[in-house]
Every structure is written in structure tokens, then in C-alpha cells.
Amino acid sequence: MTGTTPSFSAFTRFLALTALLALGMHAQAQTDPLPSWNDGAAKQAIITFVEETTMQGSPKFVPPAERIATFDQDGTLWVEHPMYSQVMYILESVPALVKAKPELAKVAPYSTVLEILKGDRAAIAKLTLPDLEKLAMATLTGMSVDSFSAEAKKWLAEAKDPRWKRHYTELTYLPMQEVLTYLRANAYKTWIVTGGGQDFVRQYSEAVYGIPPEQVVGSAVGTKYGYARDGSPFLTKEPKLLLNDNNAGKVEGIHLMIGRRPHMAVGNTSGDQQMLEYTKAGDGARLSMLVMHDDGEREYAYGPAQGLPATKVGAFTQALYDEAQKQGWTVISMKKDWKKIFSFE
Amino acid sequence: MTGTTPSFSAFTRFLALTALLALGMHAQAQTDPLPSWNDGAAKQAIITFVEETTMQGSPKFVPPAERIATFDQDGTLWVEHPMYSQVMYILESVPALVKAKPELAKVAPYSTVLEILKGDRAAIAKLTLPDLEKLAMATLTGMSVDSFSAEAKKWLAEAKDPRWKRHYTELTYLPMQEVLTYLRANAYKTWIVTGGGQDFVRQYSEAVYGIPPEQVVGSAVGTKYGYARDGSPFLTKEPKLLLNDNNAGKVEGIHLMIGRRPHMAVGNTSGDQQMLEYTKAGDGARLSMLVMHDDGEREYAYGPAQGLPATKVGAFTQALYDEAQKQGWTVISMKKDWKKIFSFE
């Protein structure tokens, strides 16, 4: 027996060990990436899409740099009922505004908001979309970008949803979190494309979804550059809507901020319709999905024939459902497709 | 001698080999990341900045997610004389416009452009910034985003710089390419923040700089979503400036598109001043740099006391140089700091 043979055999054992490890990793890669999803068309559509677009040699292969997936937020990644959390934030910012300008207390929509905050929840129905825009502009105008961040962060750390008594940031859908993680593990860049305020969502997108601020496209007002008394530069929010990131605005926002057509998009109302049709109209593999809120027990039931009031900006109407069928978008039934909705269940 | 010892010794040898490999990798990491830079304050400032912000435990450590570096393009990453390449593109798009609307041939600024293209280079001086904006709007309005991409790509593949007789995309500065690569190897996200057209720069940013389209912030017009006769959706360019990405607009654009203050910024004219001061005013380690064009032999000499005409949008004036000194920005002398300017030298 020479000195070579045993070390060679040791090397063989090392190789075998490496192979075993590699097999282990492979086995791990084969475990279910979407454990909170029930088997069905929606889950299968996601897995097929990811496999077809990422497997080398696949006719539908998409180079990593072009792997863009966009997600609406309210109602798609987290709860939007009974009211968008950002609307609650705006309403709860009104008392400070009224304190600074007491004459507003008797003027609508400020007076309506004060009623709502005193407990008259039904008064929310009186607020129109232009009212909300007016309130949003009034509460943020002239605020520095840094003060806005600090106040939004403070509110998010304190405010709680009335039904679950949990922070809004806990009310994300576990199955969608799994989709985000699965896509990123396959070199997809995940983006939020929301009708909500871009600067608001950026305060928590990284901590809550693993999506960095620069991958959040949302409604945005302009800012103005200026200098403090000590000469240090800062940005102030201006009452000028730069991007209304709803409906066609979502596609325009995607072009402005991303510059490529997504390969996958998920939404839940007619405010997402254009994003879904634009995504689906691209060549190669494209996946458009609609989240349907049909689980009145575990979450809320609204949309086609559910009888619950539509959300302010868009709605999941029968027409939208028909459009999904016609264009080949995949509908996700929260009731049937999701084993678990929240991680705290 | 048992069977264990030799395999153990083989394992030891394996460990030693691994250690050697690791050392080799370490040695490689120690090789000069900026070989086209001469030793000096500018090179040292870059290396110190990267080491201080990326070494675990350093008091100036910056978490990877916050590592943002922004670069002006014209005059900072590539040649901007005698005229921005995009301005050449716009001028060379005018004949097609005049062909479609012959009445324009006798109206300024279209008539001026036709003179320039016939060979009267001096006539370029007649064009004002509003003229250029007017031409840009006229040549792109009503064009679909996809047609714009295709035409810009075609032009870039054909057009050549008059001095070097090379494609514009070959005229990037090798030392700056090294900085981009060095930053990315240290988990920095590199961004272009240009006064040039966002959609124009996005056509080549990935191939030329390794910077994907979504990391290009530039001047941008609005787009409008619509449908072709066959029902397929598309975006058309609108004659409405959404973002004028010059001066204070660069900081406003950074907030809109990135949402974080950069840790490093590089520019070369007063059009970059606000970006550089905003970057430098952040807490922790911040590096602001100004490229000074002082090499009339290898490139061009213009700026403080160089006598060459300033570029249209901004200029490297004596006042800007003084500002750099006052605020602690690092000035890069192309003549002294750069061993090589172009890769083809």
C-alpha cells in the first residue's frame, strides 16, 4: 500500500461527500416554494412561469436582467379593508393640521374627518376621491421629506387595524410573501407598483416585503430643493401631483421608473387593469394575475357579486373578471387557493 | 500505520489547498482595483471611501442596501464635446421631421439645424437651450416608446464622433468604468443621474456601463397609454416635461426614482452642483467628486481658465471649483489623475 492510494480514497470520499451535499441542496431546491398555497391552477401557473423563464435552454427563457415582476400593494400584498391604511394615516394627520389652522375645523372635508375620528365610522362614506386628494395635499404640503418619513414611521409603529388589533404591516398575505421570495430566489427583481403614496410605502417596503425603496413605484408629488438657515440642503413636498399611479398611470409609472415591460404582474382591482394587460401583451412568457377577495371569514369578501362596497380607486367588478378570462390572466381565489392568509393565523 | 492516518493527512492537504486558494483570492482582492488611475488624492479618496464604508465594524460602515452611488453621464462617464451625443441625435432626426412637414424647412430652429447638417458646424452656436428643448419635443412627440427605442438604437449603432471616428458608446472614460466596477464589487448600486434623456441613455446603459435601465435617472417627458387598432396596448411620448434632471432637478429626480440620499456622487458641471452638495451633506461617509477637463491633448480642456466655451446646460466655472474646495469635494484632474482616458488608447 503506497501513500497515494489512501489519500486518493480519501479524496474519493470527499468527492462523494460533496456530491451528497449537492444532492441535498438539490433536494432542498425541490421542496415546495409556496407552502401556503393549495394545489391548483393558480399555484401551478406561478411555478410553471418561473421554471419556464429561468431554465437555461427553455424556449421561454428570460435573461436575469429582464426578470421584472410588479405587484400592486393594497388588496394584493396586504389588507385594504375597511380602508387603505394610508387613508387612515392621512385622516389621523388632520387634527394636527386643524390645531395649526383652527378655521379648518368647520370646513368640509376637515369637519367630516373630525367626525370620523370621533367615532362616526359611517361618515367615511361621505369622503370622495377629490376630498382624499385634498386632504393628502393639505397634510403633506410644505413638509420636508425627512419629517414626512419620520412621522409616517412613527404612525406605522403605533397605529393598529381595528379588526385584528395588529399593526398594518403585520397584515400582509403570507402566500404573496412566498411568491416574492420565490421570484427573488430565481433572480427576479420584485417591484411594488401602488396607487398609494410612493414615499409612504417606502418607509416599510424593505422591512415588510424585502423590497428596497428604489423598487417602489407609487403616486408621487413633486419636491422642491432648498436650504435651511444653516445652509444645509433639503427637499420639501409640493402640492403638485407628479405621478397618479392608478389605471393607465401604473403603466406610465412603470415606464418612468423601470423602463422595461414586466414579465409578471399581480393586482386586484380595475386600478390594475392596464398594468395586467400591458404585461400580458408582451412577447414570450408573461403572467398576469388577479387576487379575488372571496373569503369573508378569514379576510373580506368583495368584488363580483359579493355585495361589499368597492374600494375607492378601483374595484374587482364582473367586467374585470370577464376581462381576466378573455385575456388569460390567472385569478387567485383567496378562499380556495390560500391555505393560510396571514402568518399569525 | 492505520487506514485513518493517510486519509487524515490527505484531508490536511486538502485543507491546506483550500487555505492557499483562499489566500489567492485574498491576494486578488488586494490587486489594484483602479489600474488606470495615477496614485494621488483622487484615487486615494475613492479607495478610502469604499474601504471605510464596507468594512464590517468600521465606524463609517454603510449597510449594503444603502450603498447608492450616482454618476452624471455627459463629461463624467463619457465625452461631451464638441456637443452632447444626444443633441447630435436630435439634430440628425430633424430631416425626417422636415420631410414629413416641409413647411418647417424655412423656420428657425429647423432651418438652423439643416444648415448645421449641411456642414456649417459654427451654426451650432446659434441654438439656444429653448431651441434644443423645442427640437427634442418636436422630434419625439407622438412617437411610441418602442419606435423611439428602435430609432435611438439604430442611430447609436451608426453615428460616429467626428474626432475619434468611433461610436459614441466607445468614448467612455476607462478610469470611471473601473470605479463603477469597483463599487459594484463592493455591493454598491451604481446609478446614472443625467440631464440627458432617460429613455435615450437607457438604450445603451447596460451594455456600455453595466447599469440596467431602471438605474438610469434622466430628463423625461410624460407618456400616454393607448391601444393600437388590433387592441394591443402601447405608450406614446407626450410633449410634457415630467422631470428636468439638471441642477436641483437632479436631487428631486434622485428622491423620486431612488428615494435615498447617495453616499457617493460624481459630476463635472454646475448642473451637478446640487447633487454633489446634497450627497456631501448626508451623515457618515459621503464622497462628492468633480471631474475637471484639463487635458486638451488626450481629450478636451475646458472649465476654469481654460478658455473653451462652456457646455450648454452647466459649466465647470471658477465658482464651482471654489465650491468644491469649500465643501470638501474631491476634484479629479483628467490630466494628472488618469493614466489612460480611453480603453482604445
Interface residues (C-beta under 8 A of the other chain):
Chain A: G3 P6 S7 F8 S9 A10 F11 R13 F14 A65 I68 V145 K189 Q198 D199 R202 E206 P212 P213 E214 V216 A220 G222 T223 K224 Y225 S232 P233 L235 L242 A248 V251 E252 H255 L256 M257 I258 G259 R260 Q274 E277 Y278 A281
Chain B: G3 P6 S7 F8 S9 A10 F11 R13 F14 A65 I68 V145 K189 Q198 D199 R202 E206 P212 P213 E214 V216 A220 G222 T223 K224 Y225 S232 P233 L235 L242 A248 V251 E252 H255 L256 M257 I258 G259 R260 Q274 E277 Y278 A281
